[in-house]
């Protein structure tokens, strides 16, 4: 039964959104571990990608709701990304206070870069699941 579940799944409709959900979960964990206790911390950039990943894995395993799993992950990861930018833009203004230079770019925190890249990649990969069915079409025998 478990092998049959994964046998009829598509790569772009199931596995890429699964990677997107994992990336949004990882980005959420990196954000809270890197910014907790700083002035750039807020619970919303942590909470929304986490909710998106949990909803994705909760919805993808049931046939009636599997079509909405990637959508839930896409929406909540995007909201988490927007709130991340909202609460971290002051960090960028302090890094680039004297202008954009190689020194300023080198001073960007690895935590910021990881969260930014993971959430952007998660948004793009979750987008595949919006247009492609997670399950291969079942052929009816006439």
Secondary structure, 3 states (H helix, E strand, C coil): CHHHHHHCECHHHHHHHHHHHHHHHHHHHHHHHHHCCCCCCCHHHHHHHHHHHHHHHHHCCCCCCHHHHHHHHHHHHHHHHHHHHHHHHHHHHHHCCCCCCHHHHHCCCHHHHHHHHHHHHHHHHHHHHHHCCCECCCCCCC
